[in-house]
Amino acid sequence: MKKLKLFAVALIAAVAVASVTHARRPGRITGGGMPIVQSIASVNLSNNTYTSSVANAPVGTVTVTMSPTSPAFSGNVTITGGANTGGFHLVGSCAPPPTCTLEANTGGTTGNGPYTDVIIVATQGVLSPLSINPTLTGTAGPTLTETPSPGSPTIADSTPLSTIIQQFTNTFSPAEPSVGVNTFASPNWDADTYQILGDYLIISPVGSGVSGAGGTTQHTTTVAVQMDMSPDGTIVNAPSATMLANTWGVWNFGPTQSGRTLGGGAFVGGYVLWLNGTQVGSGTIIEVAHGGVLYSYSGAWFTWNGTAFVSSGAP
């Protein structure tokens, strides 16, 4: 029975601006032409919506202005408030000069809200602090759906290797272009029999196929994936289900390699490593580094050269 999995794709919309402007104390000129006394004039959040249930989903940029405007703000920006502040955090430099961005939490569990107890505070020396209390609202990102055809194919146990079994169609709701890939996932993975080749599920050309499997039902689990390129320094330790992406495609770990038919002659130990649903190795660590190069560790370090893994140093 085919299992489908839905993936949320971050889509950030630029909408309303949350800002409060308030001159804490009026400027004044002292005798002898002394400089004007400054105050924190405004704290602004460039946007107040985000994609819910997405780790580190951007909300908006925090900026602070002074009155008079020069010299520029040289204080600090912090976040405080009630229980919901745990769903958001500031990233970037919040020390002078601040270039903070408000994001949803790192666990991808920030819901739709609305959240009204998040307070962003600007402070500078002895000046009166100034804060804003924006209403933060999340929206669900587009849903990616994988549709295999036929849904539950029946094949003869004499079907040759490399035969196409299903074709995948990936669609977004709301509709938008899909340029993702398909790969295998828990719990059934590739049933130690199949491989994904582009938009197709095929009988792996390097296994024993379905010979002798007549009268049985085999289950695979495949998913459609569309994701941003993984930044350098991103590491995944098997058996994590987290995926990486670089110019070659989407990388993910599968079940343990030991005892498998597929890859049994070429790969030893660790966990199955798929590239766009085709097994290209096995290992325990994958990392993107040095401009998007994919590194894999399986007792030693290797890099992907476009067709195979070759020996390399550590990332």
C-alpha positions in Angstrom: 0.0 0.0 0.0 1.5 3.3 -1.1 2.1 5.8 1.7 2.2 9.5 0.9 3.8 12.1 3.0 3.3 15.8 2.8 6.0 18.4 3.0 5.6 22.0 4.0 7.7 24.5 2.0 8.6 27.8 3.5 6.9 30.8 1.7 7.4 34.1 3.3 5.0 36.9 2.4 5.8 40.6 3.0 2.8 42.2 4.7 2.0 44.7 7.4 4.7 46.6 9.3 4.5 46.7 13.1 6.0 49.8 14.5 5.7 52.2 17.4 7.0 55.7 17.2 7.4 57.8 20.3 9.8 60.6 21.4 10.5 59.9 25.0 11.7 63.4 25.7 11.9 66.4 23.6 15.2 67.6 22.1 16.7 70.7 23.7 19.5 73.0 23.0 21.7 73.9 26.0 23.7 77.1 26.4 26.8 77.4 24.3 25.4 75.4 21.3 25.7 72.0 23.0 24.4 69.0 21.0 20.7 68.1 21.0 19.8 65.4 23.6 18.8 62.2 21.7 16.0 59.8 22.5 15.0 56.4 21.0 12.3 57.5 18.5 11.0 54.2 17.1 11.4 50.4 17.0 10.1 48.8 13.8 9.5 45.2 12.7 9.4 45.0 8.9 6.8 42.2 8.8 4.6 40.4 11.3 3.7 37.1 9.5 5.6 33.9 9.0 5.2 30.4 7.8 4.0 28.2 10.7 5.5 24.9 11.6 8.8 25.7 9.8 12.0 25.9 11.7 13.6 29.4 11.9 10.9 30.8 9.6 11.8 34.5 9.1 9.3 37.1 10.5 10.9 40.5 9.9 13.9 42.7 10.5 14.1 44.9 13.5 15.3 48.5 13.1 15.7 51.3 15.6 15.8 55.0 14.8 16.9 57.9 17.0 15.6 61.5 17.4 17.5 63.3 16.1 18.6 60.6 13.6 22.3 61.2 14.1 24.3 59.7 15.7 22.7 56.3 14.9 21.3 54.0 17.5 24.2 52.2 19.2 22.3 50.2 21.9 20.9 46.7 22.1 17.8 44.9 21.0 16.3 42.1 23.1 13.1 40.0 23.2 11.0 39.5 26.3 7.4 39.0 27.3 5.1 36.1 28.1 5.1 32.3 27.4 4.9 32.7 23.7 8.3 34.3 23.4 9.7 30.8 23.5 8.3 30.4 20.0 10.4 33.2 18.6 14.0 34.4 18.7 16.3 37.1 17.4 19.2 36.2 15.1 22.0 38.3 13.7 23.8 41.0 15.5 21.6 42.5 18.2 24.6 44.4 19.6 25.6 47.8 18.2 24.8 48.3 15.4 21.8 46.0 15.5 20.8 44.0 12.4 18.4 41.6 14.1 15.9 39.4 12.4 13.0 37.9 14.3 12.4 34.2 13.5 10.1 31.4 14.6 11.7 28.8 16.8 14.4 26.3 15.8 12.2 23.3 16.4 9.6 24.1 13.7 6.8 24.1 16.3 5.6 27.7 16.2 1.9 27.6 15.4 -0.4 30.0 13.6 -1.0 32.2 16.6 -1.8 35.0 16.7 0.8 35.7 19.4 0.4 39.0 21.3 2.9 38.7 24.2 6.2 39.0 22.3 7.9 42.3 23.3 10.9 43.6 21.4 12.9 46.1 23.5 15.6 48.6 22.4 17.9 50.1 25.1 20.8 52.4 24.9 22.7 53.6 27.9 20.7 55.9 30.2 18.1 56.7 27.6 14.6 55.6 28.2 14.0 52.1 26.6 11.4 51.7 23.9 9.5 48.6 23.0 6.9 47.3 20.6 4.4 44.5 21.1 3.5 43.3 17.6 0.8 40.7 16.8 2.5 37.8 15.1 0.5 35.5 12.9 1.5 32.3 11.1 0.1 30.9 7.9 0.5 27.4 6.6 2.9 27.0 3.7 1.9 25.2 0.4 1.4 21.5 0.7 3.4 19.2 -1.5 1.6 16.0 -2.5 3.1 13.0 -4.3 0.7 11.0 -6.4 1.9 7.6 -7.8 0.3 6.0 -10.8 -0.8 3.3 -10.7 -1.5 3.5 -6.9 -1.1 -0.2 -6.2 0.5 -1.9 -9.1 0.4 -5.7 -9.6 3.4 -7.2 -11.5 4.5 -10.7 -12.4 7.4 -12.3 -10.5 9.1 -12.6 -13.9 9.2 -8.8 -14.4 12.7 -7.9 -15.4 15.1 -5.6 -13.6 14.8 -1.8 -14.4 11.1 -2.2 -15.3 9.1 1.0 -14.5 6.5 0.2 -11.8 5.0 3.6 -11.1 5.3 7.2 -12.2 5.2 10.1 -9.7 3.3 13.4 -10.1 4.1 16.0 -7.5 1.8 18.9 -7.0 1.4 21.9 -4.6 -1.7 23.2 -3.0 -2.2 26.1 -3.6 -0.8 25.5 -7.1 2.7 26.5 -7.9 5.6 24.9 -9.8 7.2 21.9 -8.3 10.8 21.2 -9.1 11.4 18.7 -6.3 12.4 15.1 -6.2 11.2 11.8 -4.8 13.0 9.6 -2.4 12.4 6.8 0.1 11.4 7.2 3.7 10.5 5.2 6.8 9.0 2.7 7.6 9.1 0.6 4.4 11.9 2.4 2.5 12.7 0.7 -0.9 11.7 -2.8 0.2 15.3 -3.8 -0.6 14.0 -4.2 -4.2 13.2 -0.8 -5.8 14.9 2.4 -6.9 13.7 5.8 -7.9 14.9 7.1 -11.3 13.6 10.6 -12.0 9.8 10.5 -11.8 9.7 6.7 -11.8 9.8 3.8 -9.4 11.6 1.0 -11.0 12.9 -2.5 -10.1 16.5 -1.8 -9.1 18.9 -2.9 -11.8 21.5 -4.1 -9.2 19.3 -6.3 -7.1 17.7 -9.7 -7.4 14.4 -8.2 -8.5 11.0 -9.8 -7.8 11.9 -13.3 -8.8 10.2 -15.7 -6.4 8.0 -13.0 -4.9 4.8 -14.2 -6.6 1.8 -14.1 -4.4 3.3 -11.6 -2.0 2.7 -7.9 -1.3 5.7 -5.6 -1.0 5.4 -2.1 0.6 7.5 0.9 -0.2 7.4 4.4 1.3 8.2 7.3 -0.9 8.0 11.1 -0.4 8.1 14.2 -2.5 10.7 16.7 -1.4 11.4 20.3 -2.4 13.9 22.1 -0.3 16.4 24.9 -0.3 20.1 24.2 -0.8 21.7 23.2 2.5 24.2 25.9 3.7 27.8 24.9 4.3 28.4 23.3 7.7 25.0 21.5 7.7 25.6 18.0 9.2 23.2 15.0 9.4 24.1 12.0 11.6 22.4 8.7 10.7 19.8 7.5 11.3 18.2 11.0 11.3 15.5 11.5 8.8 16.8 15.1 8.1 17.7 15.6 4.4 20.4 17.7 2.8 20.3 19.3 -0.6 23.1 20.5 -2.9 23.4 20.9 -6.7 23.2 17.1 -7.2 19.9 16.8 -5.5 18.5 15.6 -2.2 20.4 13.3 0.1 19.0 11.1 2.9 19.8 8.1 5.0 17.7 5.0 5.1 17.8 1.7 7.0 21.0 -0.1 8.1 23.1 -1.5 5.2 23.8 -4.8 6.9 21.8 -7.7 5.6 20.5 -5.9 2.5 20.6 -7.3 -1.0 20.8 -3.9 -2.7 24.2 -2.4 -2.3 25.4 -5.5 -0.4 28.3 -6.1 -2.7 29.5 -2.6 -2.9 28.6 -0.9 0.4 29.6 -2.1 3.9 28.2 -0.9 7.2 26.4 2.2 8.3 23.1 3.3 6.8 21.9 3.3 3.2 22.6 6.7 1.6 20.2 7.8 -1.2 20.6 10.6 -3.7 17.2 11.4 -5.2 16.0 7.9 -4.3 19.0 6.0 -5.8 21.4 4.3 -3.4 24.9 5.7 -4.0 26.6 4.6 -0.8 26.3 3.9 2.9 27.6 5.7 5.9 27.0 7.4 9.2 27.5 11.1 8.6 26.8 13.5 5.7 27.9 17.1 5.5 27.7 20.0 3.1 30.8 22.1 3.1 33.2 24.2 0.9 30.7 25.6 -1.4 28.1 22.9 -1.5 30.3 19.8 -1.7 28.7 16.7 -0.2 30.9 14.8 2.3 30.1 11.3 3.6 31.7 9.4 6.4 31.8 5.6 6.6 35.0 4.9 8.6 36.8 7.5 6.4 35.7 10.6 4.6 34.6 10.7 1.0 33.2 13.4 -1.4 30.8 13.0 -4.3 32.3 13.8 -7.7 29.0 13.6 -9.6 29.1 9.9 -10.4 30.7 8.3 -7.3 32.3 8.9 -3.9 36.0 9.4 -3.9 38.4 9.4 -0.9 39.0 12.8 0.7 40.0 14.5 3.9 37.6 15.7 6.6 35.4 18.7 5.6 
